[in-house]
């Protein structure tokens, strides 16, 4: 996939430029760059990955392509408690499928979000994985899981073919407005 493919996949999940977002399990930063492109220079992005080396590479790519982007790089495991400010949005692109028991992580994500905060998920559309994608979740499974953990208005944004597990999707779920 190219940069424009990443942007296209998540575009409908971004309500407006700006805000405070986190990309959890950001890896090499393909989707962090897409976030920077869509959110613009007024946004603040927290890029979180366990591998400090990939975060350094990501920072170089960000300086090259989006030098005005405000990105803070955190070498941490997103499944652990993170010290983040209240977020307008969270992006998890190809990262939640590494978590076997997703409930505690989803409850934690919910707590990071402001009311009406957005959770953008990019995932393989399958419930059976392999050694590289151990615990994927098909969109209908995501819909149920998101609802069980307090998210609402879950909707499918886009799908794209993938040579791994046939298809990927982007979905959006919202934190209830009456929650703090």
C-alpha positions in Angstrom: 0.0 0.0 0.0 1.1 3.5 -0.7 0.6 6.7 1.4 -2.5 7.7 -0.5 -4.1 4.2 0.1 -3.5 4.7 3.9 -5.1 8.2 3.7 -8.1 7.0 1.7 -8.7 4.1 4.1 -9.0 6.3 7.2 -10.2 9.6 5.6 -13.9 9.1 6.5 -13.0 8.6 10.1 -11.5 12.0 10.6 -14.2 14.6 11.3 -12.0 17.7 11.0 -8.4 18.9 11.0 -6.7 19.4 14.3 -7.2 17.8 17.7 -5.3 15.4 19.8 -4.9 11.9 18.5 -2.8 8.8 19.2 -1.7 6.1 16.8 -1.3 3.0 19.0 1.0 0.3 17.8 2.2 2.6 15.1 5.2 0.6 13.8 6.9 2.2 10.9 4.4 5.0 10.9 2.5 4.5 7.6 -0.8 5.4 9.2 0.8 8.1 11.5 1.9 9.8 8.3 -1.7 9.5 7.0 -3.0 11.0 10.2 -0.6 13.9 9.9 -1.7 14.4 6.3 -5.4 14.4 7.3 -5.2 16.3 10.6 -2.8 19.0 9.5 -0.3 21.1 11.4 -2.7 22.2 14.2 -3.1 18.6 15.4 -1.0 16.9 18.1 -0.3 13.2 17.5 1.1 10.7 20.0 2.8 7.8 18.1 3.1 4.8 20.4 5.1 1.6 19.6 7.2 -0.8 21.7 10.1 -0.5 19.3 12.1 2.7 19.8 14.1 2.2 16.6 11.0 2.2 14.4 9.9 5.3 16.1 13.2 7.0 15.3 12.7 6.0 11.6 9.2 7.2 11.7 10.3 10.6 13.1 12.7 11.0 10.2 10.0 10.2 7.7 7.7 12.6 9.4 10.3 15.4 9.3 10.7 14.7 5.6 7.1 14.6 4.5 5.2 16.6 7.2 7.8 18.9 8.9 5.1 21.0 10.5 3.4 18.0 12.2 3.5 18.0 16.0 4.2 14.4 16.9 5.3 12.9 20.2 6.9 9.5 20.0 6.4 7.1 23.0 8.3 3.8 23.2 5.7 1.9 25.1 3.3 -1.1 24.9 -0.2 0.2 24.1 -1.6 -2.7 26.1 -0.2 -1.1 29.3 -1.5 2.0 30.9 -0.2 5.1 29.0 0.2 8.6 30.2 -1.8 10.4 27.5 -3.9 13.6 27.6 -7.6 13.3 26.8 -7.8 12.3 23.1 -10.1 13.3 20.3 -9.2 10.2 18.5 -7.2 6.9 18.5 -6.1 5.0 15.5 -5.2 1.4 15.7 -4.0 0.1 12.4 -2.9 -3.5 12.2 -2.1 -3.6 15.9 -5.2 -4.8 17.8 -4.7 -8.2 16.1 -1.7 -8.8 18.4 -3.9 -8.8 21.5 -5.5 -12.1 22.4 -7.9 -10.8 25.1 -9.0 -7.4 23.8 -11.5 -6.4 26.5 -9.1 -4.7 29.0 -7.3 -2.9 26.2 -10.6 -1.6 24.8 -11.7 -0.4 28.2 -8.4 1.4 28.5 -8.8 3.0 25.1 -12.3 4.1 26.0 -10.9 5.9 29.1 -8.4 7.9 27.0 -11.0 9.4 24.8 -13.0 12.6 25.3 -16.8 12.3 25.0 -17.5 11.8 21.3 -13.9 10.7 20.8 -13.3 8.5 17.8 -11.7 5.1 17.6 -10.5 4.2 14.1 -9.6 0.6 13.6 -7.8 -0.8 10.6 -7.9 -4.6 10.7 -7.9 -7.8 8.6 -11.5 -8.9 7.9 -11.1 -12.4 9.4 -11.6 -14.2 12.7 -8.9 -16.7 12.1 -5.3 -15.6 12.0 -1.8 -16.9 11.3 1.6 -16.5 12.8 1.9 -12.9 11.5 -1.6 -11.9 12.3 -2.4 -14.0 15.4 -5.8 -12.6 16.5 -7.6 -10.7 13.8 -11.3 -9.7 14.1 -13.7 -9.6 11.2 -15.9 -6.5 11.0 -19.0 -8.2 12.5 -16.9 -9.3 15.4 -15.5 -5.8 15.9 -19.1 -4.4 15.9 -20.1 -6.6 18.7 -16.9 -6.1 20.7 -17.0 -2.3 20.3 -20.6 -2.3 21.6 -19.7 -4.5 24.6 -17.1 -2.0 25.6 -19.2 1.1 25.5 -18.6 2.3 21.9 -21.5 3.4 19.7 -22.2 4.3 16.1 -19.8 1.7 14.9 -19.7 1.7 11.1 -17.6 0.3 8.3 -15.7 3.0 6.5 -13.9 1.2 3.7 -12.5 -2.2 2.6 -9.5 -3.0 0.5 -8.2 -6.3 -0.9 -5.2 -7.8 0.9 -2.9 -10.6 -0.1 -2.9 -11.5 3.6 -6.3 -12.8 4.9 -8.1 -11.5 1.7 -9.3 -8.1 2.9 -8.7 -5.2 5.3 -11.2 -2.8 6.6 -11.4 0.5 8.4 -14.1 1.1 11.0 -15.1 3.9 13.2 -16.6 3.7 16.7 -17.5 6.7 18.9 -17.3 7.2 22.7 -20.7 8.1 24.1 -21.2 11.9 24.5 -22.6 11.6 28.0 -19.5 9.8 29.3 -16.5 11.6 30.7 
